[in-house]
Amino acid sequence: MATRLYLLSAASSEDLGSDERQLSATRGGSLATQSTATVAGPTSGVFLASGTGTLSWCMRVNAFTLAGTVTLNFWMSESNMSANVDMAVRVHRYTGASPATFASTPVTGTGVSAELPVTTRAAQNDTRTPTSTAFNDGDLLVVQVVGDDAGTMATGFTFDLGFNGATAAADGDSWVEFTETVTEYVVAAERVPRFTPYPQLLAH
């Protein structure tokens, strides 16, 4: 069964050395936005970032193999038609406890060659075919939003993303959908043995 994961504004406890946010099967509560400056192209991609680093949406997952089509739905815009930005994405696999260790990038590549709308955000849709990648229990699934060349990117402008939206098909309804069933990995609570009094105490 396909799994849709939403880009939230809430901070993640993961440590990738950037600005980690939560990736969740549940929608957010209210619209959040983030903009990033463009650069002079051609470029291999500009990662959406905040003042503390690249925005990375994260979730620890149970074991699955990412192999089917990945569908993107990002609400984005650019500040000026001369910015020449289109939508791209990176999906990464990290391993280990926080700080996590980079392992692979099953989804990468250029944008869709469709320039973002000017000023007013709108849903940008696309699909990606990933490199088949096995995730183990507890691996970290990471999604990063990227601005790429629509023609040739120009410096001096911005592009932005709306996310954490509470309403379907409205600004902020940004998500990534995987063909596979993807579920969150939860560490089982450690069982604490019940205290048993010493026999000599029971005798009193």
Secondary structure as the mmCIF struct_conf table of DSSP 4:
data_model
#
loop_
_struct_conf.conf_type_id
_struct_conf.id
_struct_conf.beg_label_comp_id
_struct_conf.beg_label_asym_id
_struct_conf.beg_label_seq_id
_struct_conf.end_label_comp_id
_struct_conf.end_label_asym_id
_struct_conf.end_label_seq_id
STRN STRN1 THR A 3 ALA A 11
HELX_LH_PP_P HELX_LH_PP_P1 SER A 12 SER A 12
BEND BEND1 SER A 13 SER A 13
BEND BEND2 LEU A 16 SER A 18
STRN STRN2 ASP A 19 SER A 24
BEND BEND3 ALA A 25 THR A 26
BEND BEND4 GLY A 29 SER A 30
STRN STRN3 ALA A 32 ALA A 37
BEND BEND5 ALA A 40 PRO A 42
BEND BEND6 SER A 44 SER A 44
STRN STRN4 VAL A 46 PHE A 47
STRN STRN5 ALA A 49 SER A 50
TURN_TY1_P TURN_TY1_P1 GLY A 51 THR A 52
STRN STRN6 GLY A 53 VAL A 61
BEND BEND7 ALA A 63 ALA A 63
STRN STRN7 PHE A 64 LEU A 66
BEND BEND8 GLY A 68 GLY A 68
STRN STRN8 VAL A 70 GLU A 78
BEND BEND9 SER A 79 ASN A 80
HELX_RH_3T_P HELX_RH_3T_P1 MET A 81 ALA A 83
STRN STRN9 VAL A 85 THR A 95
BEND BEND10 GLY A 96 PRO A 99
HELX_LH_PP_P HELX_LH_PP_P2 ALA A 100 ALA A 100
STRN STRN10 THR A 101 VAL A 107
BEND BEND11 SER A 113 SER A 113
HELX_LH_PP_P HELX_LH_PP_P3 GLU A 115 PRO A 117
STRN STRN11 VAL A 118 VAL A 118
BEND BEND12 THR A 119 THR A 120
STRN STRN12 ALA A 122 ARG A 128
HELX_LH_PP_P HELX_LH_PP_P4 PRO A 130 SER A 132
STRN STRN13 THR A 133 PHE A 135
HELX_LH_PP_P HELX_LH_PP_P5 ASN A 136 ASN A 136
TURN_TY1_P TURN_TY1_P2 ASP A 137 GLY A 138
STRN STRN14 ASP A 139 ASP A 149
BEND BEND13 ALA A 150 THR A 152
BEND BEND14 THR A 155 GLY A 156
STRN STRN15 THR A 158 PHE A 163
BEND BEND15 ASN A 164 ASN A 164
BEND BEND16 ALA A 166 THR A 167
TURN_TY1_P TURN_TY1_P3 ALA A 168 ALA A 169
BEND BEND17 ALA A 170 ALA A 170
TURN_TY1_P TURN_TY1_P4 ASP A 171 GLY A 172
STRN STRN16 TRP A 175 PHE A 178
BEND BEND18 THR A 179 GLU A 180
STRN STRN17 GLU A 184 GLU A 184
HELX_LH_PP_P HELX_LH_PP_P6 VAL A 187 PHE A 195
HELX_RH_AL_P HELX_RH_AL_P1 PRO A 199 LEU A 202
TURN_TY1_P TURN_TY1_P5 ALA A 203 ALA A 203
#
